[in-house]
């Protein structure tokens, strides 16, 4: 219990620092885009903030993938906001690994542009550990690295086997969030569709 609690606290602190970085990068990104649009030159690939931290932007206007911004050592696609879970906001890393999951939720697969985004996170209480409190009709948002908000509504929850990757990524839902149950044998999954 003590080990798990300490891991939960560390994860909460790490994700809060990362969220602050993501929000700052979005503000900078929007400022750079506004400047490039008004001055008529091409958008910068790299920007330096007032502290001298370099943020690189990976942009392809014809891509169906989401904008990826590297801030420090991490790459992000944005952050998620879940008001029903005590105003929970978490950064979303652009790719997943077991190591990255210790700090923040990650994209497992998909994109907002292809309506098949799947996000995963540890069941830390400061990450996705309270997903089981969400019910049909609850709303959440994903804010991408351009500051664009995509709104979703929960349409259902499921408990899937840890081996059922095909069902997790079936593409029938615009957004899926999942985490392990406490046994580690199943995946608690929240299914969402986009709303205007």
N, C-alpha and C positions, 0 to 999 in steps of 0.2 A: 504494500500500500504506500509506504513512504517513498519508494523508488518511483512508482507510477505518479504519485502526486508531484514529486520534484520534476519529473519529465513534463508533466502537464504545465507547471508554472514556467519552466524554461521555454516550452513551445509557445505559450501565451506571450511571453516577453519578446521572443524572436519574431513572431508574426506581427506584433504591434509595431516594432521597429521597421519591419519590412513594409507594413501598410503605410506608415508615414512616408517612407521612401517612394512608394508607388504613387501616392497622392501628390507628392511634390513633383515627381517626374511627369505626371499627367498635366499639372499646371505649367511646367516648363514646356512640355510638348505642345500644348495649346498656344503658348506664347510664341514659340518658334514658328508654328504653322501660320499664325496670324501675321507675323512679321514677314514671312516669305510670300504670303498671298498679297500683302499690301505693297511690297517692294518689287514684286515681279521676278524674283529669282527662285531657283530650285530649292526645294526643302533640304535642310541640312541632314546629313546622316548622323552627325555627332554634335552634341552640345555640351557645354561645360557650365555647371551652375556656379553660384557665388562661392561655394566652398572648394571649387576646383574639381568636383567629382564629374567624371565623364559618363554621360549616358549615351548609348548608341541605340539607334532606331533602325529596325529592319522593316522596310516598307516596299510593298509591291501593289500598286493600285489594281492589278488584274488578278491578284491572288484571292482564293477563297479561304485563306488562313487569316487568323487574327494578327493584328499588329503585335510584334514582340519588342519589348524594350528591356535592354540590359542596364541594370542599375547596380553598380559595384560588381559583385560576382554572380548575381542572380538574374535570370530572364523571366519577365512577367508578361501576362496577357491582360491584367487588370485586377480588379478586386470585386468581391461579392458582398452584398449587403442583405442581411436577413433580419428585418425589424422585429418579427415575431420572437426571435431568440435573443431578447434583451438588447436589440440594436446591434447584433453581431456583424462586424465587418472584418473581412479577411483578404489578404493578398492572394492572388492565384498565380502560381509559377507556371511557366509555359510548357514544361515537360515534367514527367514524374520519375522519381527514384525513391527507394526506401530512405535514403539519407535526406533527400529534400523534404520528404513528408514530415520529418521531425520538426521542421521550421514552419511550414505553411502547407495548405492544400495545394494540389497540383492538377493540371489538365491531364486527364487520362487519354482522351481522344476527342476528335471533332472540333467544331467551330460554331460560333454564333451565325456565321454566314451560310452554313449548310444545315442548320437546325438539328444538330446532333452532338452538341457539346456534352461531354461527360467529365465531371470533376470528382476527385477523391481526396479524402483527408483522413487523418488519424481520428480515433474516437476520443481524443483529449477533450475535456469539457470546454476548453478555450478554442477548439477547432470544430470538428463536425460531431462531437460527442452528444449534442442535444438535437440532432436531426430528427430523432423519434418524436419530438414535440410538435413537429409540423403536421398539418392536416390539410386536406383538400380545401382549396379556396385561399390559403395563405399566400402572400405575395413576397417576392424577393427580386433583387436586381443584380445584374452584372454590369459593371462600368469598365469599358475597355480602356486601353492606353491612350486613346484619343479623347477620352472623356465622354464617349457616347454611352448612354444608359440603355440597357436592354432589360425590359420588365417581363417577369414570369409569374405564373400562378401554379401552385401545387395542384396536380390533378390526381395524385395517388402516391401511396407508399408501398414498398414491397420488401420482402426478405428473400434474398437470393443466395444460392450456394456460392461459396468462394470459388468454385470451379466453373461457374456459369458466366464466363466472359462474353459469350455470344449474346446472351440475353441482356447483359449490361449495355452492350454497344449496338443494340439492334437498330437504332436510328428511328424508332417509332416516337421518340420524345424529343422535344427541342432542347431540353436540359435535364440531365440526371446528376444527382449528387449521391455519393455513397461513402460509407465507412464500415469498418468491421463492427459486428456486435461484440459483446464482451467475451464471448467464447472464442472469437477469432475464426469460427467455422462458417459464418454467414456474413452477408453484406446487407446492411440496412440501406435501402435505396429510396430516394425521394425523386419522383418524376414530375416534370414541369413542362408546361407549354407557354409559348410567348404570348403576351397580350400587348395591346397598343397603349 
